[in-house]
Amino acid sequence: MSPLAWIDFDEAERQRAQRIMALFQERESRDELGLGGIRDSIADHLFPGTSTIQTRLRYMLFIPWLFQILESSSSGADQLAAEARALENRLANALKAGGESNGIIGRDAGADLQRLPSSVYWAGLGSWGIRLFPGSTDNLFSSMRHLQRGRPRVRESDDSASEAQALQIWTPSLPPRPKNLLEAATFRLSPDEAQFIIDRLVLHQPHSLLATLARRAGSPADCRFIWEHPNLAHFPEEMRTLVSHGEVFSSVMHGASLLYNLLLSELREQPAWIEDYKARLQEWRDELDMPAIRAWSLDAFWQSVDHPAHSIRPAAKRFVAEWLMLVRDGSITDGIQTQAAQLVQDRERRLKTSQSRFANRAVRDRWTGASGTERLSFRWAQAKAHLRDLANAQ
């Protein structure tokens, strides 16, 4: 097989596959009721290139710098992968030596680390235009020798050079690698590095809320949800509308997740769990903004969240519509025989079939008492951390 066979595939489909593979490995992506496609569509509109397991923003530079070290290697693909792993482990030690303690990927696992920083940030590097090479890390290792044979340097604005540009690995404007990167490193960005990242976002994700907020000086608002942002009224109209949709969706569907956990707690006959989820479900009901929920247009919502990287199945849309109807009717009550309970059980059974916790007692008995119990926040926590790193550049 040609080492450049990946070039023949559609780039959008490739990126979508990479996102899906990444999500399978993220603990926070557990999706018991099949809402992940909707959640990620909203998150990728607002904060493209982020994921729930990203930690610090400077990894967006660390990964290209480490891989640049490999570009002169004459090793084969398998050895390159081993060398890349070794470099990423050395980076973790360098960050410790630099005085960092929080946010180091592999800080405790060391050489046994399963999810390397490069895999955590690879899709984001492409989304932000830092990575020009369109394939995976394995593709890159397999193609390295070809790329070493005199690939041309091109201007990113030169449309006639698109094929040559595809053979570039990183944008030519990447800031220079620090000389002591593998001896002592920190997460603090320099002003030039911060500006580089802002420029990448503005150029490659100009309509995202992340780019809008990155361009604004100062520390990010310390709010739990993006719809609580003090400058919400000044967001671009399209983003403000999407945030509003996300708030209602998060609020409405949070009840379905709580009921799911309550039903399982009852089947497990765990009194403490049952009491906790009944209280949380009642608190959810008390806090619902019913005028906003009754005024919410699902048609407008589906149009607003549509994203080329995510496919929202008709069954997911039906589940949301049926749950919304029960919420509007005030029909979300406790009890395993209610219409709402049946809707949640049927949804999980169809998604998980033989692995359904409602249908398979062995699977249910392994359940530890909590699955997706927090409100959807669409990766605002990760975006906020990245914005804080930008604001603290010096």
Steps between C-alpha positions, in 0.01 A plus 500: 500500500623850421603697811293789366179304452328717762503795258231329295238523774268791564653727764169578672428129542852440629469770762158373604643149546784639710255685723290186548803289589611766748159516665497126566797554730365797696339425834278808481359389166295218659170537321236278657204652313653568160528878526872517418458604138287798604732595785810485280337691216436791734847475656675492162313810385588689817844364585644308201820306552439444871427174677405410854839345578717789388683668787726792407518709187876486444466134399384649169864606459672219691373233258623670179834575665548139608404365161738743329782326687401177324506647151869432453473140620565219253302247706208300369140558603501273807823645632378854439191425708724373780723806475195729511373326814841540662505870418154552645606323819810721516276805463299393808825479699613837363176660615554358848854635494361837395285514812165401349269267692149534357403414144798276416374214284682190622621658824427185702476231232845564355602247235172312555292792371226371268371826350790709373475880483538481122179297470317737736590810296542361147150584374516847654835568335336434164187696582704807593724480193817428697525154350489500118564129453151350461554150637538333836823457693533150356457646150769752578748241621437286192544800270797666669763375256296626206463838665872516564574478126499872436143610565454856373432789733189693398300799612173399665317758290627355172202305366701364206729321743230304685646161413846599615355655814332168582848354540592755765464384857474829691417856410816695408406767755542260795703674773856372550559207734659594834855369529445344843156354424590149617695613807264747669168620359198693624145550382536878488473637147718781376315800351610393151374145557167628627462729200583211267217291648257791481596557137444131423153510655400819323621366165366145522202527740391863447131445579554306821438641845847379599661731242280790609595459866868438421526837329377681809764594755470406864424189701196294401183528703499256789153359442395135501300513178553710190144638517594657835776705333474868600561611140243267347303793357808604300562160338447483122133441430542150357705388799262667745212309342688171521592560864134567575400175329773317688376632834146375444615166360738447792229587749228286345708188439672511837177363644516195274850420626393538863198277447721240333721489809199491732347205316822302519537586868153360563580181311821467700298557820742762631308725743769771526528528123122507462462778755775705336361474147143569611622818665702601194210428268269716711758779503518474120121529470494801733765686299353448152431823312165388361423817299832461316444126452151550359630768263794288385486402132641157427506570127716806557716300739573222249584756236732688734695197626551333161870427455676319211716294738206350690197301399193528721282194451123529459452279807693751711282782370185301582623430852570870562160599357311243710688590817440870437128435464493324839693787661257754360207293626648471849508121463849432636430324828667229707414137449616227270159460334457860383500604135824690551667197658387280215635748245843504667513122533394440141761746376785334690387149401501591130843658528671227701293194405646203693723731707208706626512543876123463506510170312825345622527452877870414489573829324271687738671350806831646382352849490661717768217747557558792263493542121486841334351675801639848429336755270642527152740793478631449144872511596484847651732384782772406250448815293516712816830337602648570155384860510657540841831373364479758222424778747794400723759504221817688585 
